[in-house]
Amino acid sequence: MSYLLKRLRYFNGSSVFRTLAVAAAGSALLCSNGDTDFRASVKARIPVPLQDPLPFPQHLDFSGVYGTLPLYSYRDIGSQTPSSDTTKDASAAAHHGGSNPCNCFERNTIADAAAKVGPAVVNIAVTHDYLGVTAAKSIGSGTIIDKDGTILTCAHVVVYFQGTSSLSKGKIEVTLQDGRSFEGKVINADLHSDIAIVKINSETPLPEVKLGSSSKLRPGDWVISLGCPLALQNTVTAGIVSCVDRKSSDLGFTGVNREYLQTDCATNVGNSGGPLVNIDGELVGVNHMKMFAADGLSFSVPIDSVSKIIEQFKKRGRVIRPWLGLKMLDLNDTLIAELKLRSATFPDVDKGILVPMVTPGSPGQRAGFRPGDVVIEFDGKPVQSMKEVIEVMEDRVGVPMKVVVKREGNKLVKLTVIPEESNPNI
């Protein structure tokens, strides 16, 4: 900061003081009304990291649609002589292992979290060849989640899907923050969650990001998004959590049951697959998509869901999803009141899951489910949302499960349903 310009007005009877203050390192303030001079001491402290301008790349080579841009790391201020305040902040951060033990939002909170995660954020470039000629190149992001070179990203960044099979889009080049490049290989990919695992081989251990918990997030919590939008590597944006359980149906997706973290972090093409982290630098989501018709509407796959997918990848190489053949709807007070008005025989419940439709020939129909049933227990556990049912079933296919439903006239019925594996093509 070179100049600080401030205009002050001091009223004393009919006198009006007009003040013009110019401060560089902080010295004096001169006030004048034409007759009287007034001098007061003013001190201005300018943090060392702000005293010099940010470096600006002298050359950008734009080739292709988005181009291949030079790689620039996060700003290194290690060679600067820090102020006493800066030294204290750094000492405190080192003492606490770079975390924020008091959950206080401080001046360096976002920068510290970004610096902690940044080295493990990668740029993923996929070259599309046709008869040996490079036809196009797509750009995405990813996060190293294991020192052995395991990278978490979005499936649409690296593969095409044909039915149940995934096909690599082309040669995968993974570039780290320090400029090193590796050839990547797709290990696993899941269509419905849009999650994929890419592997690179390095002779030395690689930086990794710790997995956090998305279930601990609340609307209003600060989060940080990192990635390579438009091939601009090492880009950091920040925002807050807008919604912790935005349903896919709210976004117009039919036939799928997913939940997303909604944030107002700036997200663009190339951010897909990159990390969404909390202020402790823990991975809480995988950046997935944005609303093109509006700004500040970005969506990420919650890390709790991703962790379960990763476990299934490790266990059997693919994701198994149980299928009941039931359309389900979470009940709330408003919906229950409306259904009561429409039918006086609707069961007396204050929570549960309505079954408005049963697929013919499905496990649900064979178990005896009927349209209008309200599920109140599943596998011996009280439930009031589809999410809870999914969590109870996990990946158990072919395992009988006891279900309690409430029907018209408040009749309690016990059923036994045996889930089947869902058809991945549906």
Solvent accessible surface area in square Angstrom, and as a share of the most:
residue,aa,sasa,rsa
1,M,120,0.54
2,S,77,0.49
3,Y,163,0.62
4,L,87,0.43
5,L,128,0.64
6,K,114,0.48
7,R,159,0.58
8,L,66,0.33
9,R,133,0.48
10,Y,129,0.49
11,F,140,0.58
12,N,90,0.46
13,G,80,0.77
14,S,114,0.73
15,S,40,0.26
16,V,52,0.30
17,F,31,0.13
18,R,145,0.53
19,T,8,0.05
20,L,121,0.60
21,A,22,0.17
22,V,87,0.50
23,A,21,0.16
24,A,66,0.51
25,A,88,0.68
26,G,24,0.23
27,S,83,0.54
28,A,51,0.39
29,L,28,0.14
30,L,95,0.47
31,C,16,0.10
32,S,48,0.31
33,N,55,0.28
34,G,71,0.68
35,D,134,0.70
36,T,78,0.46
37,D,112,0.58
38,F,115,0.48
39,R,169,0.62
40,A,36,0.28
41,S,98,0.63
42,V,62,0.36
43,K,189,0.80
44,A,31,0.24
45,R,196,0.71
46,I,28,0.14
47,P,38,0.24
48,V,34,0.20
49,P,33,0.21
50,L,111,0.55
51,Q,111,0.49
52,D,58,0.30
53,P,118,0.74
54,L,123,0.61
55,P,107,0.67
56,F,158,0.66
57,P,37,0.23
58,Q,168,0.75
59,H,123,0.55
60,L,66,0.33
61,D,76,0.40
62,F,136,0.57
63,S,58,0.37
64,G,75,0.72
65,V,137,0.79
66,Y,87,0.33
67,G,9,0.09
68,T,82,0.47
69,L,13,0.06
70,P,49,0.31
71,L,71,0.35
72,Y,99,0.38
73,S,70,0.45
74,Y,63,0.24
75,R,87,0.32
76,D,121,0.62
77,I,70,0.35
78,G,68,0.65
79,S,112,0.72
80,Q,50,0.22
81,T,113,0.66
82,P,68,0.42
83,S,38,0.24
84,S,78,0.50
85,D,45,0.23
86,T,25,0.15
87,T,66,0.39
88,K,135,0.57
89,D,57,0.30
90,A,60,0.47
91,S,64,0.42
92,A,51,0.39
93,A,30,0.23
94,A,81,0.63
95,H,149,0.67
96,H,81,0.36
97,G,60,0.58
98,G,31,0.30
99,S,48,0.31
100,N,19,0.10
101,P,84,0.53
102,C,75,0.45
103,N,118,0.61
104,C,53,0.32
105,F,102,0.43
106,E,102,0.46
107,R,152,0.56
108,N,46,0.24
109,T,10,0.06
110,I,43,0.22
111,A,61,0.47
112,D,60,0.31
113,A,2,0.02
114,A,7,0.06
115,A,63,0.49
116,K,102,0.43
117,V,1,0.01
118,G,1,0.01
119,P,50,0.32
120,A,2,0.01
121,V,7,0.04
122,V,0,0.00
123,N,14,0.07
124,I,0,0.00
125,A,8,0.06
126,V,0,0.00
127,T,25,0.14
128,H,34,0.15
129,D,87,0.45
130,Y,150,0.57
131,L,155,0.77
132,G,74,0.71
133,V,100,0.57
134,T,83,0.48
135,A,72,0.56
136,A,54,0.42
137,K,90,0.38
138,S,37,0.24
139,I,30,0.15
140,G,0,0.00
141,S,0,0.00
142,G,0,0.00
143,T,2,0.01
144,I,0,0.00
145,I,28,0.14
146,D,60,0.31
147,K,109,0.46
148,D,75,0.39
149,G,0,0.00
150,T,25,0.15
151,I,0,0.00
152,L,1,0.01
153,T,0,0.00
154,C,0,0.00
155,A,0,0.00
156,H,75,0.33
157,V,9,0.05
158,V,0,0.00
159,V,5,0.03
160,Y,111,0.42
161,F,55,0.23
162,Q,122,0.54
163,G,43,0.41
164,T,91,0.53
165,S,61,0.39
166,S,46,0.30
167,L,84,0.42
168,S,64,0.41
169,K,40,0.17
170,G,27,0.26
171,K,124,0.53
172,I,5,0.02
173,E,69,0.31
174,V,0,0.00
175,T,14,0.08
176,L,2,0.01
177,Q,23,0.10
178,D,90,0.47
179,G,36,0.34
180,R,95,0.35
181,S,63,0.40
182,F,40,0.17
183,E,121,0.54
184,G,8,0.08
185,K,140,0.59
186,V,34,0.19
187,I,85,0.43
188,N,24,0.13
189,A,26,0.20
190,D,14,0.07
191,L,73,0.36
192,H,39,0.17
193,S,14,0.09
194,D,14,0.07
195,I,0,0.00
196,A,0,0.00
197,I,12,0.06
198,V,0,0.00
199,K,54,0.23
200,I,1,0.00
201,N,123,0.63
202,S,33,0.21
203,E,183,0.82
204,T,75,0.44
205,P,108,0.68
206,L,3,0.02
207,P,49,0.31
208,E,76,0.34
209,V,7,0.04
210,K,135,0.57
211,L,65,0.32
212,G,20,0.19
213,S,30,0.19
214,S,8,0.05
215,S,91,0.58
216,K,161,0.68
217,L,18,0.09
218,R,166,0.61
219,P,88,0.56
220,G,42,0.40
221,D,36,0.19
222,W,106,0.37
223,V,0,0.00
224,I,0,0.00
225,S,2,0.01
226,L,1,0.00
227,G,0,0.00
228,C,0,0.00
229,P,11,0.07
230,L,74,0.37
231,A,8,0.06
232,L,82,0.41
233,Q,19,0.08
234,N,23,0.12
235,T,38,0.22
236,V,48,0.28
237,T,36,0.21
238,A,39,0.30
239,G,6,0.06
240,I,65,0.33
241,V,1,0.00
242,S,48,0.31
243,C,21,0.13
244,V,48,0.28
245,D,63,0.33
246,R,70,0.25
247,K,65,0.28
248,S,2,0.01
249,S,75,0.49
250,D,86,0.44
251,L,39,0.19
252,G,58,0.55
253,F,79,0.33
254,T,126,0.73
255,G,81,0.78
256,V,42,0.24
257,N,77,0.39
258,R,63,0.23
259,E,44,0.20
260,Y,2,0.01
261,L,2,0.01
262,Q,17,0.07
263,T,2,0.01
264,D,61,0.32
265,C,2,0.01
266,A,57,0.44
267,T,14,0.08
268,N,68,0.35
269,V,67,0.38
270,G,3,0.03
271,N,5,0.02
272,S,23,0.15
273,G,1,0.01
274,G,0,0.00
275,P,0,0.00
276,L,1,0.00
277,V,0,0.00
278,N,24,0.12
279,I,39,0.20
280,D,36,0.19
281,G,2,0.02
282,E,39,0.17
283,L,1,0.00
284,V,0,0.00
285,G,0,0.00
286,V,2,0.01
287,N,7,0.03
288,H,21,0.09
289,M,42,0.19
290,K,47,0.20
291,M,75,0.34
292,F,166,0.69
293,A,103,0.80
294,A,40,0.31
295,D,132,0.69
296,G,31,0.30
297,L,56,0.28
298,S,8,0.05
299,F,5,0.02
300,S,2,0.02
301,V,10,0.06
302,P,14,0.09
303,I,0,0.00
304,D,48,0.25
305,S,51,0.33
306,V,0,0.00
307,S,35,0.23
308,K,112,0.48
309,I,13,0.07
310,I,15,0.08
311,E,102,0.46
312,Q,27,0.12
313,F,12,0.05
314,K,154,0.65
315,K,139,0.59
316,R,85,0.31
317,G,38,0.37
318,R,122,0.44
319,V,20,0.12
320,I,21,0.11
321,R,68,0.25
322,P,22,0.14
323,W,94,0.33
324,L,13,0.06
325,G,4,0.04
326,L,27,0.13
327,K,115,0.49
328,M,25,0.11
329,L,80,0.40
330,D,38,0.20
331,L,16,0.08
332,N,86,0.44
333,D,112,0.58
334,T,107,0.62
335,L,39,0.19
336,I,16,0.08
337,A,55,0.42
338,E,73,0.33
339,L,33,0.16
340,K,64,0.27
341,L,160,0.79
342,R,184,0.67
343,S,41,0.27
344,A,100,0.78
345,T,73,0.42
346,F,19,0.08
347,P,1,0.00
348,D,80,0.41
349,V,23,0.13
350,D,110,0.57
351,K,98,0.41
352,G,0,0.00
353,I,0,0.00
354,L,15,0.07
355,V,0,0.00
356,P,55,0.35
357,M,105,0.47
358,V,21,0.12
359,T,50,0.29
360,P,109,0.69
361,G,50,0.48
362,S,0,0.00
363,P,3,0.02
364,G,0,0.00
365,Q,88,0.39
366,R,152,0.55
367,A,19,0.15
368,G,30,0.29
369,F,9,0.04
370,R,146,0.53
371,P,92,0.58
372,G,28,0.27
373,D,1,0.01
374,V,0,0.00
375,V,0,0.00
376,I,46,0.23
377,E,64,0.29
378,F,0,0.00
379,D,44,0.23
380,G,59,0.57
381,K,113,0.48
382,P,102,0.64
383,V,5,0.03
384,Q,89,0.40
385,S,24,0.15
386,M,40,0.18
387,K,108,0.46
388,E,56,0.25
389,V,2,0.01
390,I,85,0.43
391,E,77,0.35
392,V,19,0.11
393,M,12,0.05
394,E,111,0.50
395,D,30,0.16
396,R,76,0.28
397,V,55,0.32
398,G,47,0.45
399,V,58,0.33
400,P,81,0.51
401,M,1,0.00
402,K,133,0.56
403,V,1,0.00
404,V,22,0.13
405,V,0,0.00
406,K,38,0.16
407,R,27,0.10
408,E,114,0.51
409,G,60,0.57
410,N,66,0.34
411,K,127,0.54
412,L,110,0.55
413,V,24,0.14
414,K,173,0.73
415,L,19,0.10
416,T,56,0.32
417,V,1,0.00
418,I,85,0.43
419,P,1,0.01
420,E,66,0.30
421,E,66,0.30
422,S,32,0.20
423,N,72,0.37
424,P,54,0.34
425,N,96,0.49
426,I,149,0.75
